[in-house]
C-alpha cells in the first residue's frame, strides 16, 4: 500500500498505530475521526402523538435498522 497511495485514512490513533505496525509509513497516515459534532443547540421537536428520533449512518440491515 505504501507505493500505491499518497495518503491513508485511519479512523483512530489506535488504527494508525496498527497500520504503522504493518509497515505503513507514519507520515502517510492521516487520522479522521468517524463521527459528527453535536449541535450547539437542540431543536424543539415536541409531538405528543409521535416519537421523533434521528440517526446518522447507512440504512442497511447490518446497522440494525429493522423496524
Beta strands, then each sheet from edge to edge (+ up, - down):
strand 1: 8-10
strand 2: 29-31
sheet 1: 1+ 2+
end
